[in-house]
Amino acid sequence: MPTTELDVKNIGQRVSAASEPFRRLLDQMHRVIVGQDDLLHKMLVGLLSKGHILIEGVPGLAKTMAVSCLARGINTSFQRLQFTPDLLPADLIGTQIYRAQDGAFVAQKGPIFTNIILADEINRAPAKVQSALLQAMQERQVTIGRETFTLDEPFLVLATQNPIEQEGTYPLPEAQVDRFMLKLVVKYPTKKEERAILDRMAYTTPEIDIDPVLDPRAIVSARQVVDEIYIDDKIKDYIVDLTFATREPASFDLPIADWIQYGASPRATLALTIGAKANAFLAGRGFVTPQDVKTIAMDVLRHRVIITYEAEAEEKTPEDVVRTVLENVPVP
């Protein structure tokens, strides 16, 4: 047996053991959340990939509940921040306060010092607050006065934005949206799922019973296993082809050049690679398949492709561009 095959087999055994608690975590979350399989699965992909997530959906689709269930299942700290137009950066990261006893200024840490943050309606906060959050997401540290504090791991930001009622909002600039690894679009439940929601949650005090099955150390340990998952050179080339097809569609004989103003950045290539490994991990495999890449490609690319005015006039969307790329770039 070739060495690589033996290595993959050994990695597969480690992945199978390490991923089992995450499957139990999904089961625990489904005790409360009906449906939303894609949302819950991709939240774990982001957690394992050390990537933050932007969640878009109309109110009432259990976005906040899903994040709360994730935090309960991991037995970790969780903060929900309701972003409003009058929010200040100090309300998020903290500030210095004067201590009268010794006449010194000391740092008062803000709510960002937690493991999991739900930034509710991030597009309702002004640019300074958005920048403070996104800087912490990128650098994983916060400066208050002259002191710099490293944020604890895991540190995961799940930000929501409402696609309707845009009055009084501050849309995230494209350069800042690019810092989110995934953008998830939450859909309405099916009729069958909605009936199940009614049966489970239509009480004045619905039961939310989730047993913690993981702790923060287990997340950090699992990420090390994710890094070891085997990815073939052909799949690496496929990932690069997908990214380049959003920038140079003509080189792949795709007639969509007039739709694209800017293609995906190199962050997309990295996110596709790490996210595909995380997807394989959750499936209990020690190697990446092209389907792992396709599973997360839409969520990685949809917010990184900027379309032209001509595309908007033809009622095309970034999802149309990504869909065309996925359907036409040769799969290894």
C-alpha positions, 0 to 999 in steps of 0.5 A: 500500500502506498504511503499516502494511502496509509496516511489517509487511512490513519487520518480517516480513523482520527477524523472519525473519532474526533468528528463524532462529538460534532455529530452529537452537537448537531443532534442536540441542536435539532432537538430545538431547531426544526429544519435549517439543516444547511444553516446548522451544518455551515455554522459548524463548518465556520467554527471548525474553519476559524471563519466568521459567518454572515447570516441573511434572512427575514426576522423569525427564522430562528437565526438567534435561536440557532446561535444560542443553541450552538453556544449551549451545546459547546458549553461556552460563553455567548453574547448577543449584541443588538446593533443600533444606530447609536451604538459606539465602538466602546460599547463593543470593545470596552473602554478605560475607566478612572479608578479613584483609589490610585488615580489610574485608568484601567481597561473595562472589557466590553462584550466582545470578550467572549467565545461566540458573538451574535451581532444582530442586524450588523447593518444597523450600526454605523461604520465605526462600530462595524470597523471595530468588530471587523478589525477584532474578527481579523486580528483576533485582538482588541486594543483599549487605550495602550493595552492590547488584549488577545481574544480567547479561542474559539472566537466566532462572530455570527452576524445577521442582517435583514434583507428587507427594511433597508431604511436607516441602515449602513450597508457593509462595504464589500471589503469588509464583507470579504472578511466573513468566510461564509454568507448564509441565506436562510430560507423559509421552512417548508409547510411540514417543518412549519407544522413541526415548529408549531407543535414544538414551540407554540407555548408561552415557555417552550422547552429549550433542552440542550446538553453540552457535548463539547468544550472550547478545548475540543474545538481547538483540538478538532481544528488541528485534525481538520488541518491534517485532512488530505486534499489532492493536488487536482482538487487544489487546482479545481479550487483555484480554477473556481476562484479564477473563473469569477475573475477571468470567465473568458479563459473558461469559455464562460459568457458571463464577463459582462456580469462581473465587475470584481471576482473573488479574492484570494481569501475565497481560495483559502476559505474554499480549501479550509471549508472543504476540509471542515466539511469532510471532517463533519462527514467523518472522512480523512480526505476532501472530495470535489463535492466538499468544495461544491457544498460550500462554494456558493456560501464562500463566493456569493458575497465576494463576487461584485456584479455590474450594472448590466447584470443588475439590469438583466436581473442577474445576481452573484448567485447566478454567476457562482452557479454558472461557474460551478456548472461549467468549470471541469470537476476533477 
